[in-house]
Amino acid sequence: MLLLMVLVYAALLWLLFGMLRLPAGRWTVTAAILIGIVGIGAVSLAMNYYHPYSSEARFATSDTPLRAAIRGKVVSVSVRNNMRVAEGDELYRIDPAAVLSQIAELEQRLRRAEAELANARVLQRRGGDWQAAVQGAQSDVDTLTAQLAEAQGVLAQTVVRAPAAGTIVAVRVHEGMQVEPADPAPLMRLAGSGTQQFVAAFKQNPLQSIKAGADVEIAFAAIPGKVFKGRVKGILNEESQPPLAKAQTGIAKFIDGGQGRVPVQVEILDDLSSYQLTRGVRGEVAVYSTQWRPMALVRRVLLRMRSWSNYAVVGG
């Protein structure tokens, strides 16, 4: 942006001294240079603070870490890195032998407890003090029924399925691996399972000028000559910020890499459905506050110049 301002001022000086043939004396040139330095510096400082700009904006998608819910040995893995899955697709299986053995034992104990309860009720109907025996047998049946339901729930968890549609990344699990819930590292991640957000990374200095609801303009390198409208949805703090899939966004290096940038979520108001925008497409964002409005006009002009400059493709 600063370079564009310098180029515009240089073009103005060329127009005045080159085309209009104004006298180019020593003091005239010196004054023009000083005016340019002071003017461009003042405009740049005011514009950058009250109408901040970021050249680092990306579509960021939250990902879901997938960990083992039960302890056991993995007997098969059905997915690989960068594989698309639908909700409910099988990811991997844990050996169910121990759980099946436990279920068989519980079913056998439950049948015995139910038989004892039935006998106690028969004896109670014939007369005598069998109330305590009936209550004890009923308690055993209830306990075993709950344990059997819990074991059947564990059996269902031996087949791990995708909680939502997305792309499997960072697969760490393999056949024969012993997994357990206490393992802090996820066995794999499900990318693209959350809501896609457009996030811009701003420097900390103009943070007080970035308010929720503020007007925003966005330019994409992939869509030269176009500027789109939006608004600030909010500043992502540590609690609200979703995990950003680093393969999909370059903003993570500013947020996680110690650059001191502030992630700001932007809502794009214009329809982008007719444009081809893939993951990782870079955007440039300008936020317009309610202060120093004349500087906003300069920012709007510069952003449009930046957008038109995207037609110039150099190299490959």
C-alpha positions in Angstrom: 0.0 0.0 0.0 2.8 2.4 0.9 4.5 1.7 -2.4 1.3 2.5 -4.3 1.0 5.8 -2.5 4.6 6.6 -3.4 4.0 5.7 -7.1 0.9 7.8 -7.2 2.7 10.8 -5.8 5.6 10.2 -8.2 3.2 10.2 -11.1 1.7 13.4 -9.8 5.1 15.1 -9.7 5.9 13.8 -13.2 2.6 15.3 -14.4 3.4 18.7 -12.8 7.0 19.0 -13.7 7.2 16.8 -16.8 3.9 17.4 -18.6 2.8 20.8 -17.3 6.4 22.2 -17.4 6.3 23.8 -13.9 9.6 25.4 -12.9 11.8 22.7 -11.4 14.2 24.8 -9.3 16.2 23.6 -6.4 13.7 24.8 -3.7 10.7 23.7 -5.7 11.9 20.1 -6.0 13.0 20.1 -2.4 9.6 21.3 -1.2 7.9 18.8 -3.4 9.9 15.9 -1.9 9.4 17.1 1.7 5.7 17.6 1.1 5.5 14.1 -0.3 7.4 12.5 2.6 5.4 14.3 5.3 2.0 13.9 3.5 2.4 10.3 2.6 3.7 9.5 6.1 0.8 11.3 7.8 -1.8 9.7 5.5 -0.2 6.3 5.9 -0.1 6.4 9.7 -3.7 7.7 10.0 -5.0 5.2 7.4 -3.2 2.2 8.9 -4.5 2.9 12.4 -8.1 4.0 11.7 -8.7 1.8 8.6 -6.4 -1.2 9.0 -5.4 -3.5 6.2 -4.3 -7.1 6.1 -2.7 -8.9 3.2 -3.0 -12.2 5.0 -6.6 -13.5 4.8 -7.7 -17.1 4.2 -10.6 -19.4 4.3 -10.0 -21.3 7.5 -11.8 -24.6 8.3 -11.8 -26.1 11.7 -10.7 -29.7 12.1 -11.7 -32.4 14.6 -9.1 -34.4 16.4 -10.2 -38.1 16.6 -9.0 -40.0 19.7 -9.7 -43.5 21.0 -12.8 -43.7 23.2 -11.8 -47.1 24.6 -8.6 -49.0 25.2 -7.6 -51.9 22.9 -5.6 -53.2 20.0 -6.3 -51.9 16.5 -7.1 -54.8 14.1 -7.9 -52.8 10.9 -7.7 -49.3 9.5 -10.0 -48.3 6.7 -8.8 -44.8 5.8 -5.6 -43.1 4.7 -4.3 -39.5 4.6 -6.3 -37.0 2.5 -9.2 -39.5 2.0 -12.7 -38.1 1.9 -15.2 -39.7 4.2 -19.0 -39.3 4.7 -20.7 -39.2 8.1 -20.8 -42.7 9.6 -18.0 -44.2 7.4 -15.8 -46.7 9.2 -12.4 -45.4 10.2 -10.8 -48.2 12.1 -11.7 -51.2 14.3 -10.5 -52.2 17.8 -10.2 -55.9 18.7 -13.6 -56.7 20.3 -12.5 -60.1 21.7 -12.2 -58.9 25.3 -15.5 -57.1 25.2 -17.3 -60.0 23.6 -16.0 -62.3 26.4 -17.2 -59.8 29.0 -20.6 -59.6 27.4 -20.9 -63.4 27.3 -20.0 -63.7 31.0 -22.5 -60.9 31.9 -25.3 -62.5 29.9 -24.7 -65.8 31.7 -24.6 -64.2 35.1 -27.8 -62.2 34.2 -29.7 -65.4 33.3 -28.7 -66.9 36.7 -29.8 -63.8 38.5 -33.1 -63.7 36.7 -33.7 -67.3 37.6 -32.9 -66.6 41.3 -35.3 -63.6 41.2 -38.0 -65.8 39.7 -37.5 -68.5 42.4 -37.5 -65.9 45.2 -40.8 -64.5 43.9 -42.4 -68.0 43.8 -41.3 -68.7 47.4 -42.6 -65.3 48.4 -46.1 -66.1 47.0 -46.2 -69.4 48.9 -45.7 -67.5 52.1 -42.8 -66.7 54.4 -40.4 -63.8 54.8 -38.8 -63.7 51.3 -38.9 -60.0 50.8 -35.2 -59.4 51.5 -34.3 -62.3 49.1 -36.5 -60.8 46.4 -35.0 -57.3 46.8 -31.5 -58.7 46.8 -32.1 -60.7 43.6 -33.8 -57.7 41.9 -30.8 -55.6 42.8 -28.4 -58.2 41.2 -30.6 -58.2 38.1 -30.6 -54.4 37.8 -26.8 -54.2 38.4 -26.0 -56.9 35.8 -28.4 -55.3 33.3 -26.7 -52.0 33.6 -23.3 -53.6 33.3 -24.4 -55.5 30.2 -25.7 -52.3 28.6 -22.4 -50.6 29.3 -20.4 -53.5 27.8 -22.6 -53.4 24.7 -21.9 -49.7 24.4 -18.2 -50.4 24.6 -18.6 -53.1 21.9 -20.3 -50.5 19.6 -17.2 -48.2 20.1 -14.8 -50.9 18.8 -15.9 -49.8 15.3 -14.9 -46.1 15.1 -16.9 -44.1 12.5 -16.6 -40.6 11.1 -18.7 -38.1 13.2 -19.2 -35.9 10.1 -18.2 -35.6 6.5 -14.7 -34.3 5.8 -11.2 -35.2 4.8 -9.0 -37.5 7.0 -5.5 -36.0 7.6 -2.6 -36.7 10.0 -3.3 -40.4 10.3 -1.2 -41.9 13.1 -3.1 -45.1 13.8 -2.0 -48.4 12.2 -2.9 -52.0 12.5 -1.6 -53.7 15.7 -1.3 -50.3 17.5 -2.4 -50.3 21.2 -4.7 -47.3 21.7 -6.2 -45.7 24.8 -8.3 -42.7 25.7 -5.5 -41.2 27.8 -3.3 -40.7 24.8 -3.0 -36.9 24.3 -2.1 -37.1 20.6 -5.1 -37.7 18.2 -5.0 -40.8 16.1 -6.1 -38.8 13.1 -7.9 -35.5 12.3 -11.1 -34.9 10.4 -10.5 -31.7 8.3 -13.4 -29.7 6.9 -15.9 -31.0 9.4 -16.5 -27.6 10.9 -17.9 -24.4 9.5 -15.7 -22.6 7.0 -14.6 -19.1 8.1 -12.9 -16.3 6.4 -10.2 -15.1 8.7 -7.7 -12.2 8.4 -4.6 -11.7 10.5 -4.1 -8.1 11.6 -1.2 -6.5 13.5 -2.0 -5.6 17.1 -1.5 -1.8 16.7 -4.9 -1.0 15.1 -6.9 -3.5 17.3 -9.0 -0.7 18.9 -10.2 0.3 15.4 -11.5 -3.1 14.6 -15.1 -3.5 16.0 -17.7 -6.1 15.3 -20.1 -4.9 12.6 -17.5 -2.6 11.0 -17.6 -2.4 7.2 -15.0 -4.5 5.3 -13.8 -4.7 1.8 -12.1 -7.8 0.4 -10.0 -8.3 -2.7 -8.8 -11.7 -3.9 -5.7 -12.4 -6.0 -7.7 -15.0 -7.8 -10.4 -12.5 -8.8 -8.5 -9.5 -10.2 -10.4 -6.2 -10.5 -13.1 -7.1 -8.1 -13.7 -5.8 -4.5 -16.3 -7.5 -2.3 -18.2 -6.2 0.7 -18.3 -7.7 4.1 -18.3 -6.9 7.8 -16.3 -7.8 10.9 -18.0 -10.7 12.7 -15.6 -10.7 15.6 -12.1 -11.1 17.0 -11.2 -14.7 17.6 -9.8 -15.1 21.0 -8.0 -18.3 22.3 -11.3 -19.8 23.5 -13.4 -19.2 20.5 -10.8 -19.8 17.8 -11.2 -23.1 16.1 -8.1 -25.2 15.4 -7.0 -24.2 11.9 -6.0 -26.8 9.5 -2.5 -25.7 8.6 -2.7 -27.4 5.2 -5.6 -25.2 4.3 -4.6 -21.8 5.6 -1.5 -19.6 5.8 -2.9 -17.6 8.8 -1.9 -20.3 11.2 1.8 -19.3 10.9 0.9 -15.8 12.2 -1.4 -17.1 15.0 0.8 -20.0 16.1 4.2 -18.8 15.0 4.8 -16.0 17.4 4.1 -13.2 14.9 1.7 -11.5 17.3 -1.1 -11.2 14.7 -4.7 -11.0 15.8 -7.2 -13.3 13.9 -10.4 -11.4 12.9 -13.3 -13.3 11.5 -14.9 -11.6 8.5 -18.4 -12.3 7.1 -18.5 -11.9 3.3 -21.8 -10.3 2.3 -21.4 -10.5 -1.5 -22.2 -13.8 -3.3 -19.0 -15.7 -4.3 -20.8 -18.8 -5.7 -20.0 -17.8 -9.3 -16.3 -17.6 -8.7 -13.8 -20.5 -8.4 -12.2 -20.1 -5.0 -10.3 -23.1 -3.7 -8.9 -23.6 -0.2 -5.8 -21.6 0.4 -6.8 -18.7 -1.9 -5.2 -15.5 -0.5 -7.3 -12.4 0.2 -6.6 -8.8 1.2 -8.9 -7.1 3.7 -9.5 -3.5 4.7 -11.6 -2.6 7.8 -13.3 0.8 7.9 -13.9 2.4 11.2 -16.2 5.4 11.9 -13.2 7.7 12.6 -11.2 9.8 10.1 -13.6 8.9 7.3 -11.6 10.9 4.6 -8.7 8.4 5.1 -11.2 5.6 4.3 -11.6 7.0 0.8 -7.8 6.7 0.3 -7.9 3.1 1.6 -10.7 2.2 -0.8 -8.9 3.7 -3.8 -5.6 1.9 -2.9 -7.4 -1.5 -2.3 -9.0 -1.2 -5.8 -5.6 -0.4 -7.3 -4.2 -3.5 -5.5 -7.1 -5.5 -7.0 -6.4 -4.3 -10.5 -2.7 -5.0 -10.1 -3.6 -8.7 -9.7 -4.0 -8.9 -13.4 -0.2 -8.6 -13.7 1.0 -12.2 -13.5 4.8 -12.4 -13.4 6.6 -15.7 -13.5 5.0 -19.0 -12.6 
